[in-house]
């Protein structure tokens, strides 16, 4: 999604963060709003 936003004129807000169980990345849209995207693997409360 960040790649698509940057291709449409937005800007990457930070470097991707990959912690194995969690991945995050952000972008700034054309209006200056910051979007932080996070994906976590496993069920809530699990260690997988």
N, C-alpha and C positions, 0 to 999 in steps of 0.2 A: 504494500500500500504506500509506503514511503517513496519507493521508486516512482510509482505512478504520480504521486503528488508533486515530486520534484520535476518530473517530465512535463507536468502541466503548468509549471511556473512557480511552484512553491520552493521552499528551501529546507534542506536537512537541518534539523534543530540540534541534534546531538549524534554521537557515534552509537552504532548498535551495541547493545549490552547483551551478551549471551552467557548465562550462568548455568547452562546445562538443562535445568528444570524450568527456567524462565528466560524469555527473550523480550527485549524492549527496544524501541526505536521511536523517534519523534520527528515531526516536521512542522514548519510554519507555513500557514496557508497565505493566499494572496491578500487577505485582509489583516494579516499580522497575528492571527490566532495560533496558539501553540497546541499541537495535538500529540499526546504521548500514548503510544500503543504498546500493550503488553500481552504476551501469550504465556500461559503456564501449562505444563503437562501434568497429567495425573489428576486424581480426584481430590477435592478439598480435604485437607487433613492427612493425606497419604504422603508417604516418603518416596513414591515412585515418580 
